[in-house]
Amino acid sequence: MFVDEVNVILKAGNGGDGCLSFRREKFIPKGGPNGGDGGDGGHVILEGTVQLCDLQDYQFAPHAHAEDGENGKGSDQHGRNGKHKILKVPTGTVVFNSETNEMVTELTKDGEQVILLKGGKGGKGNTNFKSSVNQAPRQITPGTPGEEGRFLFVLKTIADVGLVGYPNAGKSSLTAALTKAHPRVAPYPFTTLHPNVGTIEYPEQNRRIFLADIPGLIKGANENKGLGHRFLRHIERCHLLLFLIDMAGTDSRDPIDDYAQLQTELRLYDESLLEKPSLIVANKMDVPEAAANLKKFKKHYKNKEILEISCLSQEGFPALKEKLLSVVS
């Protein structure tokens, strides 16, 4: 089960209380105060990692609490600081405050850490209040509570290339052929229900780029129909958008209308998506009807560069790989 959105309840550790204590030893009747300070509470820290692909870890364990600081002790012993709670999330995770709906932070790099909630400060022991006029202070301060809150974690896939297309356009087949990913491939719509990120290797150049096979959208996706926003938000961080068009016109579809509708859905969701570099790839060129449809398509979109491929025969794959690398580099 792929989970790209979870609600969590988090709390940082409370600070430990300061200690009220006096030195009591034989032959030293007035030893003075020796109460130690309380330890600081642990922080709640988020860490981005490429080792995770979704937020499933928090689906059934949405509560997390950092360790409280220990109370101070006599003999000037300070309480131990609470351990930080480090929560690992996939790179591309955006954090929202559930109460205000404001974005709090986002993690886009592997190993990046952000303190989401700060632990409370430890209280002061009575040793801190000793003075020339207060030889036996009985004042202490309690530890302060740690911060807490409710948050929404939303994953937005990070990839170099986002594969955009209607259901059954061949996105999963292309991803499986170009990368080491193994998306589900079947002859019916919506076989892909969540993004699959694969790696395209270029051994000779010692390079690799990441390709995201994103669930197919339908008309009205910008209004959250079909897979809706769960699809669209995963292409926001892609450097290049690859529009895969079924040039065979499967299911009586019109390739010209398909491309126009894809453009419309992206524009209505976020106009800035259309400012990204893009590439049109005509798939299923092994089908007899594809040649005539491609001719009409090129006549309608005269200034568009179009690459021709067949996922079945893998014709045109070398040229496609070279083009992807040149655009992403």
Secondary structure, DSSP 8 states (H G I E B T S, - for coil): ----EEEEEEE----------B--BTTBTT--B----------EEEEEETT--SSGGGTS--EEE-------BTTTB-------EEEEEETTEEEEETTT--EEEEE-STT-EEEEE--------GGGG-BTTBSS-----------EEEEEEEE----SEEEE--TTSSHHHHHHHHSS------SSTT---S-EEEEEEEGGGTEEEEEEE-----TTGGGT-TTHHHHHGGGTT-SEEEEEEETT-GGG--HHHHHHHHHHHHHHH-GGGGGS-EEEEEE-TTSHHHHHHHHHHHHHSTT--EEE-BTTTTBTHHHHHHHHHHHH-
